[in-house]
Every structure is written in C-alpha cells, then in structure tokens.
C-alpha cells in the first residue's frame, strides 16, 4: 500500500474493538523505531515512551480509576469502570511522554509537535501492520508523575492504546475539503 493510501485509510480503533490477539515484541519495536525517525528541531528527539503490558496495564487502569474517583466533581460508577477497563482491553498501552530540552533551545510547542509526529509515525506503522491504535489524553494525565518515575522536565501527553482487531474499518471523511482550508498566494 502506498503511504498516501495508508494515511487516508488510518483510523482510530478503540480498545472495545480489540480482539485478544497479542502484539509481538517485534511489532512493538517496529512501531517504536518508526517513532524514532520523526522530524525534530535541533535534534532534541523529545519523545519518550513507556510500554505497559500484563500487570502494568491493570495497575495503570486501577490508578487512573482511583484518581478519577478522588478528583471528579461528580462521580460516575460507569465512567470509573470504563477508565479502569480501557487498559485491560488493550494488548499494549504506550504512555506518550515528552522530555523538554534542558537547554530550552526551542519553544515547548515544537517539542510537543515532534512528539505528536513520532506518534503519527507509530500510528501509520500500526495501521500498516493491522494493529488498531487510539491516542487518548484524558485530564488524568496531569497526575502521571505519581504513577511513573518521570525525569525532570518530562511530561505525559497521553496514552496510545494498541490492539489487533477484526473486520474492516469505516472509510474516512473530512468536514471540509482542503480547498476550503488553503489560500494560494
């Protein structure tokens, strides 16, 4: 498949859609290697990943659910259960983190953008491998320093849920054409 076709056919595939087929270590390494070749200004390579499998996923689900219970303005048992189960429904969860350049040579937004491009590389590679993926950035990520041992200047930007899936994904669409978003000068 051409890269343009992969880009156009990539979709978010949610944990509830995943089957129980495992993702191999070789597949995970392919995803992470693809991420490592994202563009980065001044070669700061700010992306950092924490790969959670097995019991680590259950621990993450429990931590997030309990943090939700502790901090929610209005508690919902349904949402608590959903938060707790999402990691368990996934074959792998990758915490998407960003390490700020200690020298502060470039604006933070550029490092966030580079990390997002690394995730897009992983997402496109996952799609090519028939691995479903979904990036979630819940408000609870602001508490991840209590779960992970984050380095100074490292922040968690979200979770990349991964799992194999059955069936065919829906065709994509956009709300407006590129012509409506482009000005030719």
Order of alpha helices (4+ residues) and beta strands (2+ residues): alpha-alpha-beta-alpha-alpha-beta-alpha-beta-beta
